């Protein structure tokens, strides 16, 4: 579907010529988000800069029954920003204003295009920070964080995005502007704000966000446990929680990831270790060292051969850089990777990680692990060569078996990346038909004509079971298995 001339003319009238694009380079750039295994070109891309412009564009597209998607930084990993049915992409990057800092109420009000890390940088000198810290926080936008209910290493203690957003302003799919929540917790009425957070951009387009600020801790102690087995590292996680200690973060890296981060970043992790566990405690200075000594003993008692403490802020920053840039470091050892986002009970970590290793061996691909050990949010990285169609196919099959393992062990499909396109067909494995119907009825209250970000979260009519491992076809299409490998590798079919 082309960007119909009369629609394009109206968009130019509303936004100006420079903010309406449908050239081949732009369409290619916006064909996918961080999940590059799935691609589809948009009809066009528009860049509103004000709420009035956004509402006008939405009303125009709604009037002509053209589907559309709000997109932030494009760092999402579940295909949530990939256009379906030739949707128009509404790029929100120009909404990057910090509107207000209210230290009395401990809030900061920002546009959805503000980068996550910039929020903390804006208030750090005042003694505050924004707690949810995804590994992509240097690049991801707060609007996308709200859409996916993003987490991060420090959400073990502090909670995910929904716990730190107090209010939003958003444009509904028909162009109406609404406000949910406010500057404090406990607003009267149903928790519509909690419902919208994590709805993956299918309820409305957020234009303003009131974020809760958290006081900076007086002190932090960061430890690195070194292990000869992944199973021992998993036992340390359970041991700490079992003793009633909730660290700010507990993150695990396996041998493959250790090698990659050492090659790229040189944080000083031992290359002969099977796993390392990063444990960070924070809070009041008084008593923190004593708690750290208890944790250090627990780590050693459960199998750590060595426990190192970061001696200063430089060493602490080096450890956290290795964790947060681990995904990028994988590029040192593999041309591409496919990351999963399953969640399991902490007690099941050893069994599931053993299963993941066996699944990788079964298909002949390497699977690296770096993940939020404290809350059981796995991020297995399936390493493959994007120029090898057979390896692409194997990567999808491994991802399927990992999700199946998570469900079988009492877990779920996503901890923070979302369902998007990637896992939509798996929702029926986790929820009953009546539950899925109820969820879609709630979405229809906000988005009755399904014009906003269609084809996401829920199984689509007409898709066969094979589409769990294939590029999602349009609604009503049946996936041709013979075209699967070519489609995944970007070959025209």
C-alpha positions in Angstrom: 0.0 0.0 0.0 1.4 3.4 -1.0 1.1 6.6 1.0 -2.0 7.8 -0.8 -1.4 11.3 -2.3 -4.3 13.1 -0.6 -3.4 11.7 2.8 0.2 12.7 2.3 -0.9 16.2 1.3 -2.9 16.5 4.5 0.0 15.3 6.6 2.3 17.8 5.0 -0.3 20.6 5.7 -0.4 19.6 9.4 3.3 19.0 10.0 5.3 20.7 7.2 7.1 18.9 4.3 10.3 18.0 6.3 8.3 16.0 8.8 6.5 13.7 6.4 8.7 11.0 4.8 8.0 8.0 2.5 11.3 7.8 0.6 12.9 4.3 0.3 15.7 5.0 2.8 13.2 6.1 5.5 10.8 3.2 4.8 13.8 0.7 5.0 15.0 2.3 8.2 11.6 1.9 9.9 10.9 -1.6 8.7 11.8 -3.2 12.1 12.7 -2.4 15.6 15.4 -4.2 17.7 14.0 -7.6 16.7 15.5 -7.6 13.2 14.3 -11.1 12.3 10.9 -9.6 11.5 10.5 -6.8 9.0 7.7 -5.0 7.1 7.8 -1.6 5.5 5.5 1.2 6.7 3.3 3.2 4.4 5.1 6.3 5.6 6.6 8.0 8.6 5.4 11.2 10.2 7.2 13.3 12.9 4.7 15.4 14.9 6.3 17.9 17.3 3.3 19.1 19.4 0.2 17.5 21.0 -2.0 19.4 18.6 -0.1 18.1 15.6 -0.2 14.6 16.9 -4.0 14.7 17.6 -4.6 16.2 14.1 -2.6 13.4 12.4 -4.4 10.7 14.5 -7.8 12.2 13.6 -6.9 12.2 9.9 -5.7 8.6 9.9 -8.7 7.5 12.0 -11.1 9.2 9.6 -9.6 7.4 6.6 -9.3 4.1 8.5 -5.5 3.9 8.1 -3.7 2.0 10.8 -0.8 3.6 12.6 1.9 3.0 15.3 3.6 5.2 17.7 7.4 4.5 17.8 10.1 5.7 20.1 13.8 4.9 19.9 13.2 1.5 18.2 15.1 -0.5 20.8 12.2 -2.9 21.5 12.9 -6.6 21.1 9.5 -8.1 20.5 8.6 -6.5 17.2 6.1 -4.2 18.8 7.0 -1.3 16.5 7.0 -3.3 13.3 4.2 -2.0 11.0 1.4 -4.4 10.0 -0.9 -3.9 7.0 1.1 -1.0 5.8 0.6 1.1 8.9 1.8 4.7 9.1 4.5 5.1 11.8 4.2 8.1 14.1 7.7 8.8 15.3 7.7 10.5 18.8 11.4 11.5 19.0 10.5 15.2 18.9 8.6 14.9 22.2 11.8 15.2 24.2 11.1 18.1 26.6 11.5 18.0 30.3 8.4 19.9 31.3 8.8 20.1 35.1 10.8 18.9 38.0 8.8 18.9 41.3 11.1 18.0 44.2 8.4 18.5 46.8 6.3 15.8 45.2 9.4 14.0 44.0 8.3 13.9 40.3 9.6 14.8 36.9 7.3 15.4 34.0 8.8 14.5 30.6 7.9 13.9 27.0 7.8 10.3 25.7 10.9 10.9 23.5 13.2 11.6 26.5 15.9 9.0 26.8 15.7 7.0 30.0 19.1 7.8 31.3 18.6 11.6 30.7 15.9 11.6 33.5 18.4 10.5 36.1 21.1 12.8 34.7 18.6 15.7 35.0 18.0 15.2 38.7 21.1 13.4 40.0 22.7 16.6 41.4 19.5 17.2 43.4 19.9 13.7 45.1 17.4 11.8 43.0 17.3 9.3 40.2 14.7 7.4 38.1 14.9 3.8 39.3 14.0 1.5 36.3 17.2 1.1 34.4 17.0 -1.2 31.3 20.3 -2.2 29.8 19.4 0.0 26.8 18.8 3.0 29.1 21.4 5.1 27.1 19.2 4.8 24.0 15.6 3.7 24.9 12.9 6.4 25.4 10.7 6.6 28.4 7.6 6.4 26.2 8.7 3.0 25.0 9.5 2.0 28.6 5.9 2.8 29.6 4.5 0.9 26.6 6.5 -2.3 27.5 6.5 -1.8 31.3 10.3 -2.1 31.1 12.5 -3.4 33.9 16.2 -3.5 34.4 18.8 -4.8 36.9 17.8 -2.6 39.8 14.1 -3.4 39.6 14.6 -6.4 41.8 14.4 -4.0 44.8 12.7 -1.0 43.3 10.1 -2.3 40.9 9.4 -1.9 37.2 8.1 1.0 35.2 4.5 0.7 36.4 5.8 1.3 40.0 7.5 4.6 39.0 4.9 6.3 36.6 2.3 8.4 38.4 0.5 9.9 35.4 0.3 10.1 31.7 -1.3 12.3 29.1 -2.2 10.4 25.9 -4.1 10.7 22.6 -6.6 7.9 22.0 -6.9 6.3 18.6 -9.7 8.7 17.6 -7.7 11.8 18.5 -9.2 12.5 21.9 -6.7 13.8 24.5 -7.0 12.2 28.0 -5.1 12.3 31.3 -4.6 9.4 33.6 -3.2 9.6 37.2 -1.5 12.6 38.6 1.4 13.6 40.8 0.8 11.2 43.7 -0.2 7.6 44.3 -3.7 6.6 45.2 -5.7 8.5 42.7 -9.5 7.7 43.0 -11.2 5.4 40.6 -10.0 2.3 38.7 -6.3 1.9 38.0 -6.5 2.9 34.4 -2.8 4.0 34.5 -1.7 0.6 35.5 -3.8 -0.9 32.7 -2.2 1.4 30.1 1.4 0.8 31.3 2.5 -2.3 29.5 -0.3 -2.3 26.9 2.4 -2.1 24.1 1.1 1.0 22.4 -2.3 -0.5 21.6 -4.4 1.8 23.9 -3.2 5.3 23.0 -0.2 7.4 22.1 1.5 8.9 25.2 2.4 12.5 25.0 3.5 13.3 28.6 4.7 11.2 31.5 4.9 12.0 35.2 7.7 9.9 36.6 8.3 9.2 40.3 11.8 10.1 41.5 13.7 8.0 44.0 16.3 9.4 46.5 19.9 8.4 45.7 21.1 5.8 48.3 23.6 6.9 50.8 26.0 4.1 49.8 26.2 1.0 47.6 28.3 -2.1 47.8 28.9 -4.1 44.5 30.2 -7.6 44.7 31.3 -10.1 42.0 30.9 -13.8 42.9 33.0 -16.1 40.7 31.8 -19.7 40.1 32.9 -23.0 38.7 29.3 -23.9 37.8 26.2 -22.0 36.7 24.2 -24.2 39.1 26.2 -22.9 42.1 25.6 -19.4 41.0 21.8 -20.1 40.9 22.0 -21.5 44.3 23.6 -18.3 45.6 20.6 -16.3 44.3 18.1 -18.5 46.2 20.3 -18.5 49.3 20.3 -14.7 49.5 16.6 -14.3 49.1 15.9 -17.2 51.5 17.8 -15.3 54.2 15.5 -12.3 53.8 17.9 -10.1 52.0 16.7 -8.2 48.9 19.7 -6.8 47.0 19.2 -3.8 44.7 20.3 -6.1 41.9 21.5 -9.7 41.2 22.7 -10.3 37.6 24.3 -13.4 36.2 26.6 -13.8 33.2 27.8 -17.2 31.9 31.1 -18.3 30.5 30.3 -17.3 26.9 29.1 -13.9 27.9 32.1 -13.4 30.2 34.4 -14.1 27.2 32.5 -11.6 25.0 32.5 -8.7 27.6 36.2 -9.3 28.4 37.1 -9.2 24.7 35.1 -6.0 24.2 35.2 -4.1 27.5 37.9 -5.7 29.7 36.1 -5.4 33.1 38.5 -7.9 34.6 36.2 -10.9 34.8 38.0 -14.3 35.0 38.0 -16.2 31.7 38.2 -19.6 33.4 34.9 -19.0 35.4 31.7 -20.8 34.3 29.6 -17.9 35.7 29.8 -14.6 37.6 27.1 -13.2 39.8 26.8 -9.4 40.3 25.2 -8.6 43.6 24.6 -5.0 44.6 23.3 -3.8 48.0 22.4 -0.2 48.6 20.7 1.9 51.2 21.8 3.7 54.4 25.5 3.7 55.0 25.1 2.4 58.6 24.8 -1.4 58.6 25.5 -1.8 54.8 28.9 -3.3 55.3 27.6 -5.7 57.9 24.9 -6.9 55.4 27.6 -7.1 52.7 29.6 -9.5 54.9 26.6 -11.7 55.4 26.0 -11.8 51.6 29.7 -12.5 50.9 29.5 -15.5 53.3 26.3 -16.8 51.7 27.9 -16.6 48.2 30.9 -18.6 49.4 28.8 -21.1 51.3 26.8 -21.8 48.1 29.8 -22.3 45.8 31.5 -19.0 45.0 35.3 -19.7 44.7 36.0 -16.0 45.1 34.0 -12.9 46.0 35.3 -9.5 45.0 34.1 -6.1 46.1 34.3 -3.0 43.9 36.8 -0.8 45.8 35.5 2.5 44.4 33.0 4.0 42.0 35.3 3.4 39.1 35.4 -0.3 39.7 31.6 -0.4 40.3 31.0 1.5 37.0 33.2 -1.0 35.2 31.3 -3.9 36.5 27.9 -2.4 35.5 29.1 -1.3 32.1 30.1 -4.9 31.4 26.6 -6.0 32.4 24.6 -3.3 30.6 26.7 -3.6 27.4 26.8 -7.4 27.4 24.4 -7.7 24.5 26.5 -5.4 22.3 29.7 -7.2 23.3 28.3 -10.5 21.8 29.1 -8.9 18.5 32.7 -9.7 19.2 32.0 -13.4 18.9 28.9 -13.7 16.7 27.6 -11.8 13.6 24.1 -11.8 15.1 22.0 -13.1 18.0 18.3 -13.5 18.9 17.4 -12.7 22.5 14.6 -14.3 24.4 12.8 -12.9 27.4 11.1 -15.7 29.4 10.5 -15.6 33.1 10.6 -18.6 35.5 10.5 -19.1 39.3 13.9 -18.5 40.8 13.8 -22.1 42.2 13.7 -23.4 38.6 16.8 -21.5 37.4 19.2 -24.5 37.5 16.9 -26.9 35.6 15.9 -24.4 32.9 19.4 -23.2 32.3 20.5 -26.9 31.9 17.6 -27.4 29.4 18.6 -24.2 27.5 22.2 -25.6 27.1 20.8 -28.9 25.8 18.5 -27.2 23.4 21.4 -25.3 21.9 23.4 -28.4 21.5 20.5 -30.2 19.9 20.4 -27.6 17.1 24.2 -27.0 17.0 24.1 -23.3 18.0 25.6 -21.6 20.9 23.3 -20.0 23.5 24.8 -17.4 25.9 23.1 -16.3 29.1 23.0 -12.9 30.8 20.0 -12.2 32.9 18.2 -10.8 35.9 18.8 -13.7 38.2 17.1 -12.1 41.2 13.6 -12.2 39.6 14.1 -15.1 37.2 13.9 -13.0 34.0 16.0 -14.9 31.5 17.6 -13.4 28.4 19.2 -16.3 26.5 21.1 -15.0 23.5 21.0 -17.5 20.6 24.0 -16.9 18.4 23.7 -17.4 14.7 24.9 -16.1 11.3 22.3 -13.9 9.6 23.6 -14.9 6.2 22.9 -18.6 6.8 19.2 -19.4 6.3 19.5 -22.7 8.1 21.0 -21.0 11.2 18.2 -18.5 11.2 15.6 -21.3 11.1 17.4 -23.0 14.0 17.5 -19.8 16.0 13.7 -19.5 15.8 13.3 -23.2 16.8 15.6 -22.8 19.8 13.6 -19.7 20.8 10.4 -21.7 20.6 11.8 -24.5 22.8 13.0 -22.0 25.4 9.6 -20.4 25.7 8.0 -23.8 25.9 10.5 -24.7 28.8 9.6 -21.5 30.6 5.9 -22.2 30.4 6.4 -25.8 31.4 8.3 -24.8 34.6 5.5 -22.4 35.7 6.9 -19.3 34.1 5.6 -16.8 31.5 6.4 -15.4 28.1 8.0 -12.0 28.9 9.4 -10.1 31.8 10.0 -6.7 30.1 10.4 -7.0 26.3 6.7 -7.5 25.7 4.7 -9.9 23.5 4.6 -7.8 20.3 4.6 -9.8 17.1 7.2 -12.3 18.3 5.1 -14.1 20.9 1.6 -13.3 19.9 0.9 -16.8 18.7 2.2 -18.2 22.0 -0.5 -16.4 24.1 -2.9 -19.2 23.5 -0.4 -21.6 25.1 -0.5 -19.6 28.3 -4.1 -18.3 28.5 -7.6 -19.8 27.8 -9.7 -18.6 25.0 -12.1 -16.8 27.4 -9.1 -15.0 29.0 -7.8 -13.8 25.7 -11.3 -12.7 24.7 -11.6 -10.6 27.9 -8.2 -9.0 27.3 -9.2 -8.1 23.7 -12.5 -6.6 25.0 -10.5 -4.3 27.2 -8.3 -3.3 24.3 -11.4 -2.6 22.2 -12.6 -0.2 24.8 -9.6 2.1 24.0 -9.0 1.0 20.4 -12.4 -0.2 19.1 -11.4 -0.3 15.4 -8.0 -1.8 16.0 -6.3 1.0 14.0 -3.6 1.6 16.6 -0.7 -0.9 16.4 -2.7 -3.8 14.9 -1.5 -7.4 14.9 0.3 -7.2 18.3 0.0 -9.2 21.5 -2.9 -11.5 20.5 -3.1 -14.5 18.1 -4.4 -13.4 14.7 -7.2 -15.1 12.8 -5.8 -17.2 9.9 -2.3 -17.6 11.2 -1.4 -21.3 11.4 0.7 -22.8 14.2 3.8 -22.7 12.0 3.8 -18.9 12.3 5.2 -19.3 15.8 8.5 -19.8 14.1 8.0 -17.7 11.0 7.7 -14.1 9.9 4.2 -13.1 10.9 1.9 -13.0 7.9 -0.9 -10.5 7.5 -4.2 -11.3 9.2 -6.1 -13.9 7.1 -2.9 -15.2 5.4 -1.6 -18.7 5.8 2.1 -19.0 6.1 3.8 -21.0 3.4 6.5 -23.1 5.1 8.5 -23.3 1.8 9.0 -19.6 2.0 9.9 -19.5 5.6 13.7 -19.5 5.5 13.9 -17.0 2.7 11.5 -14.7 4.4 13.5 -14.7 7.6 16.7 -14.0 5.8 15.3 -11.0 4.0 15.3 -12.7 0.5 12.5 -11.7 -1.8 10.0 -14.5 -2.4 
